[in-house]
Amino acid sequence: MAPANGGGDLSVKPAFVGAGCNRIVNNVSWGPSGLVAFGAQNAVAIFCPQSAQILTTLPGHKAVVNCTQWVLTNKDVHKVGQKELHYLLSGSADGVIMAWEICPSQRIWRSALQFPGMHKKGVTCLTSVMISATVAICASTSSDGIVHVWKITFPSTDNGNCQISCLDSLSVGSKPMVALSLTMVPGENCGLLLAMGGLDQKIHVYYGDLKGKFSRVCELKDHSDWIRSLDFSQPVMLGEGKHNLFLVSSSQDKTIRIWKLASSPASELKKDDIGLTAYIEGPVFVVGSTRYQVSLESLLIGHEDWVYSVEWQPPILIGSNLNQPMSILSASMDKTMMIWRPERNTGIWMNVVTVGELSHSALGFYGGHWAPDGKSILAHGYGGSFHLWRDVGFGSENWQPQRVPLGHFASVFDLAWSQSGDYLLTVSHDQTTRIFAPWKNVKASDNRAMWHEIARPQVHGHDINCVCIIQGSGNYRFVSGADEKVARVFEAPLSFLKTLNYAWAREQGNFDTLDKEVQILGANMSALGLSQKPIYLNSARESPTGTTNDAMDSLETIPDAVPTVFTEPPVEDQLAWHTLWPESHKLYGHGNELFSLCCNHAGTLVASSCKAQSANVAEIWLWEVGSWKSVGRLQSHTLTVTQIEFSHDDTLLLTVSRDRQLSVFSLTETSDGVDHKLIAKHEAHKRIIWACSWNPVKHEFATGSRDKTVKIWSVNKDSSSVNLLSTLPQFRDSVTALAWCACNQSRNTGLLAVGMDNGFIEIWGIASGNFEAPAFSATCAIRLDPFLCHVSTVYMLRWKEVNDSESGVLKLASCGADHSVRVFDVHGK
């Protein structure tokens, strides 16, 4: 399925996808195609490390994606050769395993097959090994205490289908396995070794032939806590038919162990001697004509917290020989990744590289992965973020941070375009507010500016539900509302304004003007993580450079932010702390958690609502921008007001609610405040009304509901009543988001974007009536391809009001429960 779709009168292409990684071990896989796969809520996302962009999200899972695995791994690519088509496995929390067919060169992807539903609980780990160019053996483990071994046969032609069969099922008892690793045994009677570890603190090694019948051959018992990761090396050939296999394991006991499986002909040892040798030197087992002696090669101690992942560096092809580098990457909850290698003279394993996250986050990394060429390492962390380092040194190692795709790691509930369309502001239940923008000097292959997260203005202690940007002239400001009774006002600091100028490649002569107008450089987080205090320009210049040891040792101390002007897109460590905006005001008044916010087009009023179970609490509050005084309390609804919208001329205010009612108020600003009057109230739908949107040029609006309908309404010319113009045909699911934009004002035509509970998005062409065609009409212009859409509820849609006049491209932004923020380029035909 191609990642773009056209139909009807429009074509839609993805401009940007931002999403965080599920905070789960085994969730990320970096394959020989160069692409990285990870779970983002119920979707499987694919990103390209070279461009730092998410290419697509793959819909299909109905539960959270726990693990991903490229079938052709970095270890096998030299054995079977680089392929045009790559296959990816993904496992979810409901026990479903899916296979995907990916063509990286053509950017084509499709669902290949779904495994038989044999797991009864969530899949926690996947592993695979290629035994020929068209056959792979895979293993999966689940919380149900069963490990399944699968055989996948890939098609030899482009039009063929994958075949799947279950070769064996291994019951491991009440303590499930959470880590797996598969490898092929060299030799004439080649078979498979499967290592598994989990909650019983033991490593179990199984042997099976290529027909898939596995039997346990040994147990390794040195770890003192859960086993979290296992990885077999490529065989290290010693000559004379002998070889060594290495197995690395990590655990919640904070240690890493390297196990050596030394081979020798089985004829060298009598069966009676196996028990004595195993007692003295370690476990011994025989597979076919080969005997393996297992011994502990090394114990690696260096991490200060649970070690969640270990991985051997991918093998290197030197001439015709495949060489396994003695290099291991580990990732831990202590916020560091380490590279371990044996010291050249003594052979003692040492930590030679340490990279990490210098943030105030309480927890660290869930996993670490090598690039196919071994020149880069990737971690995914507690904040749903990626961290990429690349060795850029000449002669000596020099690991430097690189750009990666970033995004929210929880549901994204609201978004807003800046007044000039420069950037997109989003809020989420991950308790952050983020800003995404195109960086003009960072180009894609088609010369299109690539989007990046450029700031994180708010890092909060509560889930954030709603946001609005203050329109009109002046500095950039926004108001956010969270699961608290206070709305908070933020103002852009000087460091962000200069960074935005760099992002848009503007003339740097503006900097002197900014220095005179804006005296706040950035913001610091308070100890409780709720308020953000300003850092003034003069105080920043005079700030001391050192801190006392007592301050550094205190658990209550939070390091000072260093507001920075970025000349290239910032990375996670910089965003998490140094891009905060100062909070200028708090708006008190609501009795419950904030739910909806909206600013009028003139930038003079902000309307807000909160969660409500009664008419008194369901009031809409009006706030005067600047003084931030309450200038009105509008009563009409009895339950939570779900969305508030001002008409294009700011004379009318539309509200919709859980009580299935819509209300329209007339507003008149006076010297004493705002006069308001309820002019219409209707029970507009049979179920909760989730969304509303005004026609940008007329007093017409749309409402969308859980009853799967969208209705178009018109306010009479004397603003005395509201009439129903049309009801669109019933949609496939509950309507949760609406956005109306104008296309041709003289003809009163526009586009209405409709977002649904299942994640799908449709765009309808709306003709409100004119001299040529006086009747109202609505037609579906395009249904977006599922590979473009969200995989869960669409919470908000917003058109960019400032259009690109040169290209004639409209931009539509969306956000949803699948943790993603998306921007679409909408082209008219």
Secondary structure, DSSP 8 states (H G I E B T S, - for coil): --S-EEETTEEEEEEEEEE---S-TT-EEE-TTS-EEEEETTEEEEEETTTTEEEEEE---SS-EEEEEESS-TTTHHHH---SSEEEEEEETTS-EEEEEEETTTTEEEEEEE--S--SS-EEEEEEEESSSSEEEEEEEETTSEEEEEEEE--SSTT---EEEEEEEEE-TTS-EEEEEEEE--STT--EEEEEEETTS-EEEEEE-TT--EEEEEEE---SS-EEEEEE---EEEETTEEEEEEEEEETTSEEEEEEEEEEEGGGS-HHHHHHHHHHH--EEEETTEEEEEEEEEEEE--SS-EEEEEE---EEETTEEE--S-EEEEETTSEEEEEEE-TTT--EEEEEEEE--SS-S--EEEEEE-TTSSEEEEEETTS-EEEEEE--SSS--EEEE------SS-EEEEEE-TTSS-EEEEETTSEEEEEEEEEEEE-TTS-EEEEEEEEEEE-SS-EEEEEE--SSSS-EEEEEESSSEEEEEE--HHHHHHHHHHTT--TTHHHHHHHH--EEEEEE-TTSS-EEEEEHHHHHH--S---HHHHH-TT----------SS---HHHHHHH----EEEEEE--SS-EEEEEE-TTSSEEEEEE--SSTTTT-EEEEETTT--EEEEE---SS-EEEEEE-TTSSEEEEEETTSEEEEEEEEEETTEEEEEEEEEEE--SS-EEEEEE-SSSSEEEEEETTS-EEEEEE-TTSS-EEEEEE----SS-EEEEEEEEEETTTTEEEEEEEETTS-EEEEEEE---SS--S-EEEEEEE--TTTS-SS-EEEEEE-SS-BTTTTBEEEEEEETTSEEEEEEEEE-
